[in-house]
Amino acid sequence: MNQPGILELISFGPDGWGKALMAGASMTILVASAGYAIGAVIGTFGAWAKISGGRGLKIAADTYTTVLRGIPDLLVIYLFYFGGSAAVTAVGRLFGAEGFLGFPGFLAGSLAVGVTSGAQFTEVFRGAFKAVHPGEIEAAIACGMGRTLRFRRIVAPLTLRHALPGLGNVWQVVLKESALVSITGVAELLRQTQVAAGSTGLPFDFYVVAGAIYLIISTGSGLFLRRAEKHFSRGLRRS
């Protein structure tokens, strides 16, 4: 009996892996989006601590960015997954549960990706804030704007404009980091590809297909981010 060709194997038919790969791609986008959102929140507070916080907050933010940028992302995922599982197991025993209780892989992966990307977000937001011309803020003060209104009308929009290129780069990094979440058992694209490759004995073919899917996601999201950057940068003077 002849082995099905790769086109048949990646189809959506009964013998194809198309549905599994698309489900994995959707999970990849979901994990990356969750990690990106978590990282953006962490980065916002980290940038605030470095710019406007007290000495203790600045030291804490500097330590956070230094540590997270200096250790492997895979190690962070392991720490969240196994550390979270140990914590859940300990809490479960307090309520009479027996045996090992695993920490949800999706939650562990999203938190880990968010924490690692948060260090990059911190530097992106800090650099974007520093790029805002002091004259813009001085003009807002001269117009009688209070601190909150000044931040909402002037500082935040201009910071976002300057941050957009960096935010696009962080998204591409987060998208690639999401592949590491497969070690927690989350059925994202790389995990589904590994299963398909093992079942069919065609690892090279399926990994090429996975690479093409990653490239499509990366290219599509990159085009969207560039359009967003162009839209929000209208009227922004370039030096």
SEPADO-473722 format. One record per residue (C-alpha): chain; residue number from 1; x, y, z. Coordinates in steps of 0.2 Angstrom, whole numbers. Example, Ala and Ser with C-alpha at 12.3 -4.5 7.8 and 13.67 -1.06 7.14 Angstrom:
REM residues 2
<chain: A	n: 1	px: 62	py: -22	pz: 39>
<chain: A	n: 2	px: 68	py: -5	pz: 36>
REM end
This chain:
REM residues 239
<chain: A	n: 1	px: 0	py: 0	pz: 0>
<chain: A	n: 2	px: 7	py: 17	pz: -5>
<chain: A	n: 3	px: 10	py: 30	pz: 8>
<chain: A	n: 4	px: -1	py: 45	pz: 6>
<chain: A	n: 5	px: 8	py: 61	pz: -1>
<chain: A	n: 6	px: 11	py: 76	pz: 10>
<chain: A	n: 7	px: -3	py: 86	pz: 1>
<chain: A	n: 8	px: -15	py: 72	pz: 6>
<chain: A	n: 9	px: -8	py: 72	pz: 24>
<chain: A	n: 10	px: -10	py: 90	pz: 27>
<chain: A	n: 11	px: -27	py: 91	pz: 19>
<chain: A	n: 12	px: -43	py: 92	pz: 29>
<chain: A	n: 13	px: -49	py: 74	pz: 24>
<chain: A	n: 14	px: -51	py: 59	pz: 35>
<chain: A	n: 15	px: -32	py: 55	pz: 33>
<chain: A	n: 16	px: -26	py: 73	pz: 34>
<chain: A	n: 17	px: -19	py: 83	pz: 48>
<chain: A	n: 18	px: -25	py: 99	pz: 41>
<chain: A	n: 19	px: -38	py: 102	pz: 55>
<chain: A	n: 20	px: -25	py: 98	pz: 69>
<chain: A	n: 21	px: -12	py: 109	pz: 61>
<chain: A	n: 22	px: -25	py: 124	pz: 60>
<chain: A	n: 23	px: -31	py: 120	pz: 78>
<chain: A	n: 24	px: -12	py: 121	pz: 83>
<chain: A	n: 25	px: -10	py: 137	pz: 74>
<chain: A	n: 26	px: -25	py: 145	pz: 82>
<chain: A	n: 27	px: -18	py: 140	pz: 99>
<chain: A	n: 28	px: -1	py: 147	pz: 95>
<chain: A	n: 29	px: -10	py: 164	pz: 91>
<chain: A	n: 30	px: -20	py: 163	pz: 107>
<chain: A	n: 31	px: -4	py: 159	pz: 118>
<chain: A	n: 32	px: 6	py: 173	pz: 109>
<chain: A	n: 33	px: -9	py: 185	pz: 111>
<chain: A	n: 34	px: -11	py: 181	pz: 130>
<chain: A	n: 35	px: 8	py: 182	pz: 133>
<chain: A	n: 36	px: 9	py: 198	pz: 123>
<chain: A	n: 37	px: -5	py: 206	pz: 133>
<chain: A	n: 38	px: 2	py: 201	pz: 150>
<chain: A	n: 39	px: 19	py: 207	pz: 145>
<chain: A	n: 40	px: 12	py: 224	pz: 139>
<chain: A	n: 41	px: 4	py: 226	pz: 157>
<chain: A	n: 42	px: 20	py: 221	pz: 165>
<chain: A	n: 43	px: 30	py: 233	pz: 154>
<chain: A	n: 44	px: 19	py: 247	pz: 157>
<chain: A	n: 45	px: 22	py: 246	pz: 176>
<chain: A	n: 46	px: 41	py: 242	pz: 173>
<chain: A	n: 47	px: 43	py: 258	pz: 162>
<chain: A	n: 48	px: 33	py: 268	pz: 175>
<chain: A	n: 49	px: 45	py: 262	pz: 189>
<chain: A	n: 50	px: 60	py: 266	pz: 179>
<chain: A	n: 51	px: 54	py: 284	pz: 174>
<chain: A	n: 52	px: 44	py: 290	pz: 188>
<chain: A	n: 53	px: 46	py: 278	pz: 202>
<chain: A	n: 54	px: 56	py: 280	pz: 218>
<chain: A	n: 55	px: 74	py: 273	pz: 220>
<chain: A	n: 56	px: 67	py: 256	pz: 227>
<chain: A	n: 57	px: 55	py: 254	pz: 212>
<chain: A	n: 58	px: 69	py: 259	pz: 199>
<chain: A	n: 59	px: 81	py: 246	pz: 207>
<chain: A	n: 60	px: 67	py: 233	pz: 206>
<chain: A	n: 61	px: 63	py: 236	pz: 188>
<chain: A	n: 62	px: 81	py: 236	pz: 183>
<chain: A	n: 63	px: 84	py: 220	pz: 192>
<chain: A	n: 64	px: 68	py: 212	pz: 183>
<chain: A	n: 65	px: 74	py: 217	pz: 166>
<chain: A	n: 66	px: 92	py: 212	pz: 169>
<chain: A	n: 67	px: 87	py: 195	pz: 176>
<chain: A	n: 68	px: 74	py: 191	pz: 163>
<chain: A	n: 69	px: 85	py: 196	pz: 148>
<chain: A	n: 70	px: 99	py: 186	pz: 155>
<chain: A	n: 71	px: 91	py: 169	pz: 157>
<chain: A	n: 72	px: 84	py: 157	pz: 144>
<chain: A	n: 73	px: 65	py: 158	pz: 140>
<chain: A	n: 74	px: 64	py: 139	pz: 141>
<chain: A	n: 75	px: 70	py: 140	pz: 159>
<chain: A	n: 76	px: 56	py: 153	pz: 164>
<chain: A	n: 77	px: 43	py: 141	pz: 156>
<chain: A	n: 78	px: 49	py: 126	pz: 166>
<chain: A	n: 79	px: 49	py: 137	pz: 182>
<chain: A	n: 80	px: 31	py: 142	pz: 180>
<chain: A	n: 81	px: 25	py: 125	pz: 175>
<chain: A	n: 82	px: 34	py: 115	pz: 188>
<chain: A	n: 83	px: 33	py: 128	pz: 201>
<chain: A	n: 84	px: 15	py: 131	pz: 198>
<chain: A	n: 85	px: 12	py: 112	pz: 198>
<chain: A	n: 86	px: 21	py: 111	pz: 215>
<chain: A	n: 87	px: 10	py: 125	pz: 222>
<chain: A	n: 88	px: -6	py: 118	pz: 216>
<chain: A	n: 89	px: -2	py: 101	pz: 223>
<chain: A	n: 90	px: 3	py: 108	pz: 240>
<chain: A	n: 91	px: -14	py: 118	pz: 240>
<chain: A	n: 92	px: -23	py: 102	pz: 234>
<chain: A	n: 93	px: -16	py: 92	pz: 249>
<chain: A	n: 94	px: -23	py: 105	pz: 261>
<chain: A	n: 95	px: -40	py: 101	pz: 254>
<chain: A	n: 96	px: -38	py: 82	pz: 255>
<chain: A	n: 97	px: -32	py: 79	pz: 237>
<chain: A	n: 98	px: -20	py: 66	pz: 233>
<chain: A	n: 99	px: -6	py: 64	pz: 220>
<chain: A	n: 100	px: 1	py: 76	pz: 208>
<chain: A	n: 101	px: -9	py: 91	pz: 202>
<chain: A	n: 102	px: -3	py: 98	pz: 186>
<chain: A	n: 103	px: -3	py: 117	pz: 183>
<chain: A	n: 104	px: -13	py: 121	pz: 167>
<chain: A	n: 105	px: 0	py: 122	pz: 153>
<chain: A	n: 106	px: -9	py: 136	pz: 144>
<chain: A	n: 107	px: -9	py: 147	pz: 159>
<chain: A	n: 108	px: 9	py: 142	pz: 163>
<chain: A	n: 109	px: 15	py: 146	pz: 146>
<chain: A	n: 110	px: 6	py: 162	pz: 144>
<chain: A	n: 111	px: 12	py: 169	pz: 161>
<chain: A	n: 112	px: 30	py: 164	pz: 156>
<chain: A	n: 113	px: 29	py: 172	pz: 139>
<chain: A	n: 114	px: 21	py: 187	pz: 147>
<chain: A	n: 115	px: 35	py: 189	pz: 160>
<chain: A	n: 116	px: 49	py: 186	pz: 148>
<chain: A	n: 117	px: 42	py: 199	pz: 135>
<chain: A	n: 118	px: 38	py: 211	pz: 149>
<chain: A	n: 119	px: 56	py: 215	pz: 151>
<chain: A	n: 120	px: 57	py: 220	pz: 132>
<chain: A	n: 121	px: 40	py: 230	pz: 134>
<chain: A	n: 122	px: 48	py: 239	pz: 148>
<chain: A	n: 123	px: 63	py: 245	pz: 138>
<chain: A	n: 124	px: 52	py: 249	pz: 123>
<chain: A	n: 125	px: 40	py: 260	pz: 133>
<chain: A	n: 126	px: 54	py: 268	pz: 142>
<chain: A	n: 127	px: 63	py: 273	pz: 126>
<chain: A	n: 128	px: 46	py: 279	pz: 118>
<chain: A	n: 129	px: 43	py: 290	pz: 133>
<chain: A	n: 130	px: 60	py: 297	pz: 132>
<chain: A	n: 131	px: 57	py: 301	pz: 113>
<chain: A	n: 132	px: 43	py: 312	pz: 117>
<chain: A	n: 133	px: 49	py: 330	pz: 115>
<chain: A	n: 134	px: 49	py: 340	pz: 131>
<chain: A	n: 135	px: 41	py: 355	pz: 121>
<chain: A	n: 136	px: 25	py: 345	pz: 119>
<chain: A	n: 137	px: 23	py: 343	pz: 138>
<chain: A	n: 138	px: 28	py: 361	pz: 141>
<chain: A	n: 139	px: 15	py: 366	pz: 129>
<chain: A	n: 140	px: 2	py: 356	pz: 137>
<chain: A	n: 141	px: 7	py: 363	pz: 154>
<chain: A	n: 142	px: 6	py: 381	pz: 147>
<chain: A	n: 143	px: -12	py: 377	pz: 141>
<chain: A	n: 144	px: -17	py: 373	pz: 159>
<chain: A	n: 145	px: -19	py: 354	pz: 157>
<chain: A	n: 146	px: -18	py: 344	pz: 173>
<chain: A	n: 147	px: -7	py: 329	pz: 175>
<chain: A	n: 148	px: -20	py: 316	pz: 171>
<chain: A	n: 149	px: -27	py: 326	pz: 156>
<chain: A	n: 150	px: -9	py: 329	pz: 150>
<chain: A	n: 151	px: -5	py: 311	pz: 151>
<chain: A	n: 152	px: -21	py: 306	pz: 142>
<chain: A	n: 153	px: -21	py: 319	pz: 128>
<chain: A	n: 154	px: -2	py: 321	pz: 125>
<chain: A	n: 155	px: 10	py: 309	pz: 134>
<chain: A	n: 156	px: 1	py: 292	pz: 131>
<chain: A	n: 157	px: -3	py: 295	pz: 112>
<chain: A	n: 158	px: 14	py: 301	pz: 108>
<chain: A	n: 159	px: 22	py: 287	pz: 118>
<chain: A	n: 160	px: 12	py: 275	pz: 108>
<chain: A	n: 161	px: 17	py: 282	pz: 92>
<chain: A	n: 162	px: 35	py: 281	pz: 96>
<chain: A	n: 163	px: 33	py: 263	pz: 103>
<chain: A	n: 164	px: 24	py: 255	pz: 88>
<chain: A	n: 165	px: 40	py: 249	pz: 79>
<chain: A	n: 166	px: 47	py: 241	pz: 95>
<chain: A	n: 167	px: 30	py: 234	pz: 99>
<chain: A	n: 168	px: 30	py: 225	pz: 82>
<chain: A	n: 169	px: 47	py: 218	pz: 85>
<chain: A	n: 170	px: 41	py: 211	pz: 102>
<chain: A	n: 171	px: 26	py: 203	pz: 94>
<chain: A	n: 172	px: 37	py: 194	pz: 82>
<chain: A	n: 173	px: 48	py: 188	pz: 97>
<chain: A	n: 174	px: 33	py: 182	pz: 107>
<chain: A	n: 175	px: 26	py: 173	pz: 92>
<chain: A	n: 176	px: 42	py: 163	pz: 91>
<chain: A	n: 177	px: 43	py: 160	pz: 110>
<chain: A	n: 178	px: 26	py: 153	pz: 109>
<chain: A	n: 179	px: 33	py: 137	pz: 101>
<chain: A	n: 180	px: 42	py: 133	pz: 118>
<chain: A	n: 181	px: 26	py: 131	pz: 126>
<chain: A	n: 182	px: 24	py: 114	pz: 118>
<chain: A	n: 183	px: 34	py: 107	pz: 132>
<chain: A	n: 184	px: 20	py: 110	pz: 144>
<chain: A	n: 185	px: 8	py: 99	pz: 133>
<chain: A	n: 186	px: -1	py: 113	pz: 125>
<chain: A	n: 187	px: -8	py: 108	pz: 108>
<chain: A	n: 188	px: 0	py: 123	pz: 99>
<chain: A	n: 189	px: 7	py: 122	pz: 81>
<chain: A	n: 190	px: 24	py: 114	pz: 86>
<chain: A	n: 191	px: 16	py: 101	pz: 97>
<chain: A	n: 192	px: 3	py: 96	pz: 84>
<chain: A	n: 193	px: 17	py: 95	pz: 71>
<chain: A	n: 194	px: 28	py: 84	pz: 82>
<chain: A	n: 195	px: 13	py: 72	pz: 84>
<chain: A	n: 196	px: 9	py: 72	pz: 65>
<chain: A	n: 197	px: 28	py: 69	pz: 61>
<chain: A	n: 198	px: 29	py: 54	pz: 73>
<chain: A	n: 199	px: 13	py: 47	pz: 67>
<chain: A	n: 200	px: 17	py: 48	pz: 49>
<chain: A	n: 201	px: 36	py: 46	pz: 49>
<chain: A	n: 202	px: 38	py: 61	pz: 39>
<chain: A	n: 203	px: 46	py: 74	pz: 51>
<chain: A	n: 204	px: 55	py: 84	pz: 38>
<chain: A	n: 205	px: 39	py: 87	pz: 28>
<chain: A	n: 206	px: 28	py: 92	pz: 42>
<chain: A	n: 207	px: 41	py: 103	pz: 50>
<chain: A	n: 208	px: 43	py: 112	pz: 33>
<chain: A	n: 209	px: 24	py: 114	pz: 33>
<chain: A	n: 210	px: 24	py: 121	pz: 51>
<chain: A	n: 211	px: 38	py: 133	pz: 46>
<chain: A	n: 212	px: 27	py: 139	pz: 32>
<chain: A	n: 213	px: 12	py: 142	pz: 44>
<chain: A	n: 214	px: 23	py: 151	pz: 56>
<chain: A	n: 215	px: 29	py: 162	pz: 42>
<chain: A	n: 216	px: 12	py: 166	pz: 36>
<chain: A	n: 217	px: 6	py: 171	pz: 53>
<chain: A	n: 218	px: 22	py: 181	pz: 56>
<chain: A	n: 219	px: 20	py: 190	pz: 39>
<chain: A	n: 220	px: 2	py: 193	pz: 41>
<chain: A	n: 221	px: 3	py: 201	pz: 58>
<chain: A	n: 222	px: 19	py: 211	pz: 52>
<chain: A	n: 223	px: 9	py: 219	pz: 38>
<chain: A	n: 224	px: -5	py: 223	pz: 51>
<chain: A	n: 225	px: 7	py: 231	pz: 63>
<chain: A	n: 226	px: 15	py: 241	pz: 49>
<chain: A	n: 227	px: -1	py: 248	pz: 44>
<chain: A	n: 228	px: -6	py: 252	pz: 62>
<chain: A	n: 229	px: 11	py: 261	pz: 63>
<chain: A	n: 230	px: 8	py: 271	pz: 47>
<chain: A	n: 231	px: -9	py: 275	pz: 53>
<chain: A	n: 232	px: -5	py: 281	pz: 70>
<chain: A	n: 233	px: 11	py: 290	pz: 64>
<chain: A	n: 234	px: 1	py: 302	pz: 52>
<chain: A	n: 235	px: 6	py: 320	pz: 56>
<chain: A	n: 236	px: 21	py: 315	pz: 67>
<chain: A	n: 237	px: 36	py: 325	pz: 62>
<chain: A	n: 238	px: 51	py: 315	pz: 57>
<chain: A	n: 239	px: 69	py: 322	pz: 61>
REM end
